[in-house]
């Protein structure tokens, strides 16, 4: 499997605007333009990709990008 520049987000914590708790990025669907975030109690939400990252609706908490 070839890793692209954006797959480093999978498994990382992410802050979502309007949500109290942090979420975890579970999937990146570049063909459909969606990023999936898992919250507590197994609630998974889909957000538009990459628009939600660009307008800072989603803020990744990545300490170091390799």
C-alpha positions in Angstrom: 0.0 0.0 0.0 1.4 3.4 -1.0 1.2 6.1 1.7 0.3 9.5 0.5 1.0 12.8 2.2 -2.4 12.8 3.9 -2.5 9.4 5.4 -0.5 10.5 8.4 -3.9 11.8 9.8 -5.3 8.3 10.2 -5.2 7.4 13.9 -4.4 10.9 15.1 -6.5 12.9 17.6 -8.5 15.8 16.1 -10.4 18.7 17.5 -13.8 19.3 15.9 -15.5 22.7 16.0 -18.7 22.5 18.1 -17.7 19.2 19.8 -16.8 19.0 23.5 -14.5 15.9 23.2 -11.6 15.1 20.9 -12.1 12.6 18.1 -9.9 10.1 16.3 -9.5 10.0 12.5 -10.5 6.5 11.4 -10.7 6.7 7.6 -9.9 9.0 4.7 -11.9 8.6 1.5 -10.3 10.8 -1.1 -12.5 9.5 -3.9 -15.7 10.7 -2.2 -14.0 13.6 -0.4 -14.8 12.5 3.1 -12.9 12.2 6.4 -14.4 10.0 9.1 -13.9 10.9 12.8 -14.8 8.5 15.7 -16.0 10.0 19.0 -16.7 8.4 22.3 -19.5 5.8 22.5 -18.7 4.6 19.0 -20.2 7.6 17.2 -18.7 8.2 13.8 -19.2 11.4 11.8 -18.2 12.2 8.2 -16.8 15.6 7.2 -15.9 17.0 3.9 -12.3 16.6 2.9 -10.1 18.7 2.4 -12.5 21.7 2.9 -13.1 21.0 6.6 -9.3 21.0 7.3 -8.8 24.2 5.3 -11.5 26.2 7.0 -10.4 24.8 10.4 -13.6 23.0 11.3 -11.2 20.1 12.0 -7.9 20.8 13.7 -5.5 17.9 13.8 -3.4 17.6 17.0 -0.3 16.2 15.3 2.9 16.8 17.3 5.3 15.9 14.5 4.7 15.1 10.9 7.3 12.7 9.5 
